[in-house]
């Protein structure tokens, strides 16, 4: 089968179609797209694309852009593991996209009518949970930081840490600007080494300052000393940081636990969003290439009217009318070299493969095709 689809350049159409997909799931499904040879299934696939075309006209593009790949996070949740800050944030983003896609369809009552009978279930089965989504966004600032307000305890710990940090900076600043010690100072700055606040001291004066050496500059001319007077405050800051990390771990645990019950919903959403992405990619491709849904007949004939080869620029391609199988079962195509004989044959074959994949085809809407078994 692959030999024939490649000869008809079906793979090139699929590559173009893939560019219309916005998500990694849609692109993956598109790369595996194969023609179907079942009449009912082809009818369904073409009708889905046709419904998507109607929605594009009435509602504009589907609000489905690139979505985070949450597969590894779902595996972690399957094993009841706690997610990272980034993992939780990506799932919140995924839930937000799922909600926006669902709202796109149900934003008005028109979506409830029979025009969208096939797409209705996709949108209806999309899971959304605004409360859970907002809870994660409120507690996580970005991919590395949890908000102060994520818990009252975390808020208190961070306030305390900021106060201690200000105290230590005040002490070290007074030390730096003291007339007694100013000649020892290499630079009037406070810096951090080994998670301790330190000051840069000239190497020749390192024994003049009571404290702990945490680092030495590459040239050896500067030593970074933690004065004894701030030792206890540094200890207090580090103790608070340990408590902070424990509290953050607790917050991440609680948020991860809230996702365990909806694990299957998230997996289902991945599948739904991927399928919708592919269906709407077909619709956008069809719109841009002036394609229509062909009529399907049960009488084993093809009647293509003003059919265009989809890989030739629509502004220069010469449309063809070609019919076979109705009043006659054989067709001889003749003409000079480069007269379009091969292009005509390929046009028929490629348009059938496209239609069997649920892609609308560039021809007149009066065209009719049969779903052959092979």
C-alpha positions as CSV (number, residue, x, y, z in Angstrom):
1,X,0.0,0.0,0.0
2,X,2.8,2.4,0.9
3,X,4.4,2.0,-2.5
4,X,1.2,3.3,-4.2
5,X,0.5,6.1,-1.7
6,X,4.0,7.4,-2.2
7,X,3.8,7.2,-6.0
8,X,0.6,9.3,-5.8
9,X,2.4,11.7,-3.4
10,X,-0.1,11.2,-0.6
11,X,2.9,11.6,1.8
12,X,3.4,15.1,0.5
13,X,-0.2,16.1,1.2
14,X,0.2,14.6,4.7
15,X,3.3,16.7,5.3
16,X,1.5,19.8,4.3
17,X,-1.5,18.9,6.5
18,X,0.8,18.4,9.4
19,X,1.8,22.1,9.3
20,X,-1.8,22.9,10.0
21,X,-1.7,21.0,13.3
22,X,-0.9,23.1,16.3
23,X,-0.1,20.4,18.9
24,X,2.5,17.6,19.1
25,X,-0.4,15.1,19.5
26,X,-2.2,16.3,16.3
27,X,1.1,16.2,14.4
28,X,1.7,12.6,15.6
29,X,-1.8,11.5,14.6
30,X,-1.4,13.2,11.2
31,X,1.9,11.3,10.6
32,X,0.0,8.1,11.1
33,X,-3.0,9.1,9.0
34,X,-3.9,6.4,6.5
35,X,-6.8,6.1,4.0
36,X,-9.8,4.1,5.2
37,X,-11.6,1.8,2.9
38,X,-14.9,1.4,4.8
39,X,-17.9,3.4,3.4
40,X,-19.4,4.3,6.8
41,X,-16.0,5.3,8.2
42,X,-15.2,7.5,5.3
43,X,-18.6,9.1,5.5
44,X,-18.0,9.9,9.2
45,X,-14.5,11.2,8.6
46,X,-15.6,13.6,5.8
47,X,-18.6,14.8,7.8
48,X,-16.4,15.6,10.8
49,X,-14.1,17.7,8.6
50,X,-17.2,19.4,7.1
51,X,-18.6,20.2,10.5
52,X,-15.2,21.7,11.5
53,X,-15.3,23.9,8.3
54,X,-18.7,25.2,9.4
55,X,-17.3,26.0,12.9
56,X,-14.4,27.8,11.4
57,X,-16.8,30.1,9.5
58,X,-19.1,30.7,12.5
59,X,-16.6,30.8,15.4
60,X,-13.1,31.4,14.0
61,X,-10.1,29.2,14.7
62,X,-10.1,26.7,17.5
63,X,-8.2,28.2,20.5
64,X,-5.8,25.3,20.5
65,X,-2.2,26.3,20.3
66,X,0.9,24.3,21.3
67,X,0.2,22.4,24.5
68,X,2.7,21.1,27.0
69,X,3.6,17.4,26.8
70,X,2.3,16.1,30.1
71,X,2.7,12.3,29.4
72,X,5.7,11.9,31.8
73,X,3.8,13.8,34.5
74,X,0.8,11.4,34.0
75,X,3.1,8.4,34.4
76,X,4.4,9.9,37.7
77,X,0.8,10.4,38.9
78,X,0.1,6.8,37.8
79,X,2.9,5.8,40.3
80,X,1.5,8.2,42.9
81,X,4.6,10.3,42.8
82,X,4.7,14.0,43.6
83,X,5.0,16.4,40.7
84,X,7.6,19.2,40.3
85,X,6.6,22.8,40.2
86,X,7.0,22.8,36.4
87,X,4.9,19.6,36.2
88,X,2.0,21.1,38.1
89,X,2.2,24.3,36.1
90,X,2.1,22.4,32.8
91,X,-0.9,20.4,33.9
92,X,-2.7,23.7,34.9
93,X,-1.9,25.1,31.5
94,X,-3.2,21.9,29.9
95,X,-6.5,22.2,31.9
96,X,-6.8,25.9,30.8
97,X,-6.4,25.0,27.1
98,X,-9.0,22.1,27.6
99,X,-11.5,24.5,29.2
100,X,-11.0,27.2,26.5
101,X,-11.5,24.6,23.7
102,X,-14.7,23.4,25.4
103,X,-15.9,27.0,25.9
104,X,-15.2,27.6,22.2
105,X,-17.9,25.1,21.2
106,X,-20.4,25.7,24.0
107,X,-20.3,29.5,24.0
108,X,-23.7,29.7,22.4
109,X,-26.7,27.5,21.9
110,X,-26.1,27.0,18.2
111,X,-23.5,24.4,19.0
112,X,-26.3,22.1,20.3
113,X,-28.0,21.7,17.0
114,X,-27.6,18.8,14.6
115,X,-25.1,20.6,12.4
116,X,-22.3,19.4,14.7
117,X,-23.6,16.0,15.6
118,X,-20.2,14.3,15.1
119,X,-18.0,16.9,16.8
120,X,-20.4,17.4,19.8
121,X,-19.1,14.4,21.6
122,X,-15.5,15.4,21.3
123,X,-16.2,18.8,22.9
124,X,-18.8,17.5,25.4
125,X,-16.4,14.8,26.7
126,X,-13.5,17.3,27.3
127,X,-12.9,17.5,31.0
128,X,-12.5,21.0,32.6
129,X,-12.0,22.0,36.2
130,X,-11.6,25.8,36.7
131,X,-11.3,25.5,40.5
132,X,-8.4,23.1,40.3
133,X,-6.8,25.0,37.5
134,X,-7.0,28.3,39.4
135,X,-5.8,26.7,42.6
136,X,-2.5,25.7,40.9
137,X,-2.1,29.0,39.1
138,X,-2.7,30.9,42.4
139,X,-0.1,28.8,44.3
140,X,2.6,28.6,41.6
141,X,4.2,31.8,40.1
142,X,6.4,30.3,37.4
143,X,8.3,27.1,36.6
144,X,10.6,27.5,39.6
145,X,8.7,29.4,42.3
146,X,5.8,28.8,44.6
147,X,3.8,31.9,45.6
148,X,4.2,33.3,49.2
149,X,0.5,33.0,49.5
150,X,0.4,29.3,48.7
151,X,0.0,28.7,52.4
152,X,-0.1,30.8,55.6
153,X,2.9,29.0,57.0
154,X,5.0,29.6,53.8
155,X,4.0,33.3,53.9
156,X,5.1,33.6,57.6
157,X,8.4,31.8,56.9
158,X,9.3,34.0,54.0
159,X,8.4,37.2,55.9
160,X,10.7,35.9,58.7
161,X,13.5,35.1,56.2
162,X,13.3,38.5,54.6
163,X,13.5,40.2,58.0
164,X,16.6,38.1,58.9
165,X,18.2,38.8,55.6
166,X,17.6,42.5,56.1
167,X,19.1,42.3,59.6
168,X,22.2,40.5,58.3
169,X,22.7,43.0,55.5
170,X,22.4,45.9,58.0
171,X,25.1,44.4,60.2
172,X,27.4,43.6,57.3
173,X,26.9,47.1,55.8
174,X,27.8,48.7,59.1
175,X,30.9,46.5,59.1
176,X,31.9,47.4,55.5
177,X,31.5,51.1,56.1
178,X,33.1,51.1,59.5
179,X,36.2,53.3,59.7
180,X,37.9,50.5,61.7
181,X,37.5,47.9,59.0
182,X,37.2,49.8,55.7
183,X,40.9,49.2,54.9
184,X,40.4,45.5,55.1
185,X,37.5,45.5,52.5
186,X,38.3,44.6,48.9
187,X,34.8,45.7,47.6
188,X,32.0,47.4,49.4
189,X,29.5,44.6,48.6
190,X,27.7,41.8,50.3
191,X,27.6,38.5,48.5
192,X,26.7,34.8,49.2
193,X,29.0,31.8,49.3
194,X,27.8,28.3,50.4
195,X,24.4,29.8,51.2
196,X,26.0,32.1,53.7
197,X,26.2,35.9,53.6
198,X,29.8,37.0,53.4
199,X,32.0,40.0,52.6
200,X,35.2,40.2,50.4
201,X,38.3,40.8,52.4
202,X,41.8,41.6,51.1
203,X,43.9,38.4,51.5
204,X,46.6,40.1,53.6
205,X,44.0,41.0,56.2
206,X,42.2,37.7,56.4
207,X,43.5,37.1,59.9
208,X,42.3,40.5,61.1
209,X,38.7,39.5,60.8
210,X,37.1,37.0,63.2
211,X,35.0,34.7,61.1
212,X,34.9,31.8,58.6
213,X,36.5,31.7,55.2
214,X,34.0,30.3,52.6
215,X,35.8,31.0,49.4
216,X,38.9,32.6,47.7
217,X,38.9,34.5,44.4
218,X,40.6,32.9,41.4
219,X,43.5,35.4,41.8
220,X,43.9,34.6,45.5
221,X,43.7,38.3,46.3
222,X,40.3,38.2,47.9
223,X,38.8,35.9,50.6
224,X,35.1,35.7,51.4
225,X,34.6,35.8,55.1
226,X,31.5,35.3,57.2
227,X,32.1,37.5,60.3
228,X,31.5,35.8,63.6
229,X,28.9,38.5,64.4
230,X,26.5,37.3,61.8
231,X,27.1,33.6,62.2
232,X,23.9,33.0,64.2
233,X,21.8,35.0,61.8
234,X,23.1,33.0,58.9
235,X,22.2,29.8,60.8
236,X,18.7,31.2,61.4
237,X,18.3,32.0,57.7
238,X,19.3,28.5,56.6
239,X,17.0,26.9,59.2
240,X,14.1,29.0,57.8
241,X,15.1,27.9,54.3
242,X,14.9,24.2,55.4
243,X,11.4,24.8,56.8
244,X,10.4,26.6,53.6
245,X,11.5,23.7,51.5
246,X,9.5,21.3,53.7
247,X,6.4,23.5,53.4
248,X,6.9,23.8,49.6
249,X,7.1,20.0,49.4
250,X,3.9,19.8,51.4
251,X,2.2,22.2,49.0
252,X,3.3,20.3,46.0
253,X,2.1,17.0,47.6
254,X,-1.3,18.5,48.2
255,X,-1.6,19.8,44.7
256,X,-0.4,16.5,43.2
257,X,-2.9,14.6,45.4
258,X,-5.7,16.7,44.0
259,X,-4.8,15.4,40.5
260,X,-4.9,11.7,41.3
261,X,-8.7,11.5,41.0
262,X,-8.7,13.1,37.5
263,X,-5.9,11.1,36.0
264,X,-8.1,9.3,33.5
265,X,-9.8,12.6,32.5
266,X,-6.4,14.1,31.7
267,X,-5.5,11.1,29.6
268,X,-8.8,11.3,27.8
269,X,-8.3,15.0,27.1
270,X,-5.0,14.3,25.4
271,X,-6.7,12.0,23.0
272,X,-9.6,14.4,22.4
273,X,-7.4,17.5,21.8
274,X,-5.2,15.5,19.5
275,X,-8.2,14.4,17.4
276,X,-9.7,17.8,17.4
277,X,-6.4,19.3,16.3
278,X,-6.2,16.9,13.4
279,X,-9.9,17.4,12.4
280,X,-9.5,21.2,12.4
281,X,-6.2,20.9,10.5
282,X,-8.1,19.1,7.8
283,X,-10.7,21.9,7.8
284,X,-8.1,24.7,7.6
285,X,-6.3,22.9,4.8
286,X,-9.7,22.4,3.0
287,X,-10.6,26.1,3.5
288,X,-7.2,27.3,2.1
289,X,-7.4,25.1,-0.9
290,X,-11.0,25.6,-1.8
291,X,-11.9,22.0,-1.1
292,X,-15.4,20.4,-0.8
293,X,-17.0,17.3,0.6
294,X,-17.6,15.0,-2.3
295,X,-20.8,12.9,-2.6
296,X,-20.3,9.2,-1.9
297,X,-22.2,6.8,-4.1
298,X,-22.8,3.0,-3.9
299,X,-22.6,2.4,-7.6
300,X,-18.8,2.0,-8.1
301,X,-18.3,5.1,-10.2
302,X,-16.1,8.2,-10.0
303,X,-17.3,11.5,-11.4
304,X,-14.9,14.3,-10.6
305,X,-15.8,17.8,-11.9
306,X,-13.2,20.5,-12.2
307,X,-10.8,18.4,-10.1
308,X,-7.4,20.0,-9.3
309,X,-4.2,18.3,-8.3
310,X,-3.7,19.6,-4.7
311,X,0.1,19.9,-5.1
312,X,-0.1,22.2,-8.0
313,X,-0.6,25.9,-7.3
314,X,-4.4,26.5,-7.5
315,X,-3.8,29.7,-9.4
316,X,-2.1,27.8,-12.3
317,X,-3.4,24.3,-12.2
318,X,-5.7,23.2,-15.1
319,X,-8.9,21.5,-13.6
320,X,-10.1,18.3,-15.2
321,X,-13.4,16.5,-15.5
322,X,-13.0,12.8,-15.3
323,X,-15.7,10.1,-15.1
324,X,-15.5,6.3,-15.1
325,X,-17.6,3.4,-13.9
326,X,-21.1,4.8,-14.5
327,X,-22.0,4.4,-18.1
328,X,-18.7,2.8,-19.0
329,X,-16.1,0.9,-17.1
330,X,-12.9,1.6,-19.1
331,X,-11.2,4.9,-19.9
332,X,-8.4,5.6,-22.4
333,X,-6.3,8.7,-21.7
334,X,-4.4,9.9,-24.7
335,X,-2.5,13.0,-25.8
336,X,1.0,14.4,-26.4
337,X,4.0,14.3,-24.0
338,X,3.5,16.7,-21.0
339,X,-0.1,17.0,-22.0
340,X,-1.3,16.0,-18.5
341,X,-2.0,12.3,-18.8
342,X,0.0,11.2,-15.7
343,X,-1.2,14.3,-13.8
344,X,-4.8,13.3,-14.5
345,X,-4.3,9.8,-13.3
346,X,-2.5,11.0,-10.2
347,X,-5.2,13.6,-9.5
348,X,-7.9,10.9,-9.4
349,X,-5.8,8.5,-7.2
350,X,-4.7,11.2,-4.8
351,X,-8.1,12.8,-4.4
352,X,-9.6,9.4,-3.6
353,X,-6.8,8.8,-1.0
354,X,-7.4,12.2,0.5
355,X,-11.2,11.7,0.7
356,X,-10.7,8.2,2.3
357,X,-8.6,10.0,5.0
358,X,-11.3,12.5,5.8
359,X,-9.7,15.4,3.9
360,X,-12.0,17.4,1.7
361,X,-10.9,17.5,-2.0
362,X,-10.4,20.3,-4.5
363,X,-13.2,19.9,-7.1
364,X,-16.7,20.9,-7.8
365,X,-19.3,20.0,-5.1
366,X,-21.3,18.0,-7.7
367,X,-18.4,15.5,-7.8
368,X,-19.1,11.9,-6.6
369,X,-16.8,9.1,-5.6
370,X,-17.1,5.5,-4.5
371,X,-15.2,4.0,-1.6
372,X,-13.3,1.1,-3.1
373,X,-12.2,-1.8,-0.9
374,X,-8.6,-1.5,-2.0
